[in-house]
Amino acid sequence: MSDRNDNKPQTPWAKNLAIWAMIVLALIVGVSLVSGQNSGSDGTVIAYSDFIEKVDEGAVESVEIQGQELNGNMTNGQAFVTYAPDDPGLVSRLEEKGVTFNAQPAEGRSLMGAILIQMVPLLLLVGIWIFFMRQMQNGAGKGAMGFGKSRAKMLTEKSGRVTFDDVAGIDEAREELQEIVDFLKDPSKFARLGGRIPKGALLVGSPGTGKTLLARAIAGEAEVPFFSISGSDFVEMFVGVGASRVRDMFEQAKKSAPCIIFIDEIDAVGRSRGAGLGGGNDEREQTLNQLLVEMDGFDANEGIIIIAATNRPDVLDPALLRPGRFDRQVVVPRPDIEGREKILEVHMKKVPLAPDVIARTIARGTPGFSGADLANLVNEAALLAARQGKKLVGMAQFEEAKDKVMMGSERKSMVMTEDEKKMTAYHEAGHALVSIYEAASDPIHKATIIPRGRALGMVMRLPERDEYSYHRDKMHANLAVAMGGRVAEEIIFGYDKVSSGASSDIQYATSLARNMVTQWGMSDKVGPVMLTENQQEVFLGQQISQQKNVSESTAQLIDAEVKRIVEGGLARAKEVLTGHEDQLHALAGALLEYETLSGDEIKILLDGGDINRTDGPKPRTIGPATGASAIPKAGTRAGRSDGEPDGAVPEGA
């Protein structure tokens, strides 16, 4: 970072400490003055009349006279203190009784001490008042007198510095921001061709894709001051405070230009004006107006680059998005398979890895994961390895961590009968076997009957690459795989023993078939047209309105085509399983014995080989009902929806 950070105003803790020291010193002085007046007065205070009586009785041995204060000792050794009035005969009385006495002038500190004692409370009040005034007007803008101060923080990466080397999987966004950094480092390179520095860049992307990390990387790469602030820091309940903070922020930035200002979650202050009913928020709109003027108003702020981040670009005011304010919008997307592999490699550098860990395999099984999701996956694997007492994080820990992130924790407390456990195994074996014999289906990664979350089992298939569109043959293959579990139950246990475990399989198949008919034009009878369903508005259980988008005959045709396509998948699954029933039994038996089988083990088993494991079978008792298959899709995360019943397939299956 630049040496300009050395000129940053220091925190006034030392000055506050000095003020408190002065207050404590004043208290000590006051206490010492009060105690000083009583110095030497360690004896018993007696009345002057008693003192004269003791003198006459010869009970007084010695006396020290200091002004009107008399300190002395009795013949029995007792010390005493008394105060004498103006008594001219005191000395002759003491001489007559043979009392040893000594006289000293009265101390001149009494008047000064009295004055200081009077001033101590005043000094305390003044000190406390100065302390609180400084607290309210400190540089951080906190307190009642600092509402209008900017809360932007100067970022100094003295430790934990982030650079573009720590940012992976979003190469295009990195390149656009690298250009801004290069401009700041060498403006003449662009200026000689008439180029001007961009005034602002808006980072747009889903949560967790790395927008803030990119901003930190810019701070680590650019040798210029970097101010960081959140959009919510501008908005307060008092009108005008946010606008004042914007002005103060740009005033600070001008003193450090060229510099970068990063505004995180800018949608908190940059929402479209006049969108609300009954008028907008005056405070927020004033803040936005001030931000617009400062970014590109009558007085240009040269050398100040604004970088903002949001995941809601649709709600931002058009005046904020125009060139001259935000000259470019940098999309920070979810990473593809290559990007996920690079992100995993970045995070895996921080953990000790076993030789069997393959980042590419993990990347294939995490379509739709953001950078934050992948960082969490690596962390969960490391925590799992630590709980198991491992010295290295292996592929087994990554697989279990992935299942936990995608499906939920393993449900170890569930109990079910042997018949139900057997049905679960055949259900998953049906999914796996159909997937093997469907040429357009993705390769199987693993099959398991261990319940996680709301899914009581799954067959996971890993695509070879990210897919952004699907072909008709793959859709029909996915329909057949989804129906494989239900068909297996019917073949093995009979028509009357089919369970409800295929509920989400049917839901997925129906939704896919309906999209094929109404959106993707894959029905010859309906044709290549896009159709939307009739919509009904229901209030308190009663229909109050209906919007008809298709005719009754077309709606019936859509239903018939959806049913035909789903039943086609059911027929394909039944053809595969009836023709390979022996393999269905073998695969289900292996699942009952081992509970989890990898894709390679399934292929070995179907080729007639034996599964050899050093750990042997893991007998265990698991939960009720049956599981289903989990098929991750590009652009989505395999997970469950809250509305699915127990034993449901994860969303995206």
C-alpha angles and dihedrals in degrees: 000000000000124000087239088086087072089069093058112125111259125236109268094230091119092055091048089050090053091052091051090048090054091051092050091047091052090052091050092050092050093049092047092050092051092046090043091063088058094044112134091014095115096130132086114282111235133178118265091238089056088049091054090048091052091049091052090049090052092240094126117089104179140357134196113203118205110170106300094338117097121194119183151140131247122228088254090059096256114142120221141181128207138161119232127211120221095297113166092185095056096094095048090047091053091048091049093054093043095245115162109231140173130194130211130178118260115265115258092217097085096086094043091045091052090051092050092047088054091050099048096082090046091050090050092052092048092049093049091047092051091048095053093043090054090048092053093047101042122136095257092069094238125144135033096305095045102058092115095050119107117252094204112133125216106234114223114181097199090141130021092021114188121210136173088271087070093053116082138164097035102075097154093054090046092054093052092051092043087062090059091051091049090050091054092049096046113013093167090067090067100027095063089065093048096260120145128207114263111252096212146002124201117209110211124186148113120287113283097021094118107263095140090042089055090052091051089050090054089052090051094048102040116074092215134095113280121204118197126196139154123238090235090060090073099055120081135159091255116082113240097021094102093049090050091052091051091052092047092048093054091045089056091046093051090058090055100038130177089055144128127243116200117199112190120204092008091176087080089072104015102063118137113279121240094018096119127083116256095016132309134273104287093204094051094044093050089050091050092047091053091048091052092051094047093048096049115353137123092298109050118217100220119198095023115114119194118209115184134179131207141153091205107063090152093071097050121111113259091229089061094052099050122109111270091048104040103010093182139022114216113203113214103196132187106275123257123228092280091049093047090052091052092046091051090050090053093052094040090062087075096057131058107250131206117232093251095064111113114186092197092060092050090048091053090054096050107062113169094019115141125218090264091051091052092048088052090049092055091046093050090051091051092049091049092051090050092052090051092050094244122157093206132037108241136192090262090061091048091051092050092045090051091051090049093050094045102035108016134250122325111269101228097164097065120112128195140162125266090251092055092046089051091051090051091053094050091046092055092040088056092054092047097047094050089048090054094053097041104090095202094051122104117255117272115252099182145329124216140172094199107118119234126179107326095333114089095197141346147200108217120204122192120209116224090231140359112285122209096179134026130221126225094249092055091049091054089046091053090050091053092048091049090053094045095088095053093045091051091053091051094048096048104033103024137248095291094051098058107129135214091249091102094061096109091040087060091044091053094045093048093049092048093048092048091052090050090054103038105030111020101041095233097140117090092204096051095036134209096317132118114236130184124207124253109264126218127195112213126190122186091346094308127106109240101172142005131205112204113207097163132028122255092253092051091048090052090049090051091051091048092050093047090052092047093052094047092047088049089059089047091053093049091051092048091050092053097045097044089051094050103033092137090058089047090058092046094050094046091049091052091050090051090051102041102018091209127052127183122225091254092051091051091053091049091050094049090048089058097259130130128249111236116193127172092212093051125207121335109216112203142155116240140179138291130278128018136293133229142213125282115210113181113215129205111262095020137076118235103240139126129266119230092237096061120106124241110290093026124151117252117262111270094036 
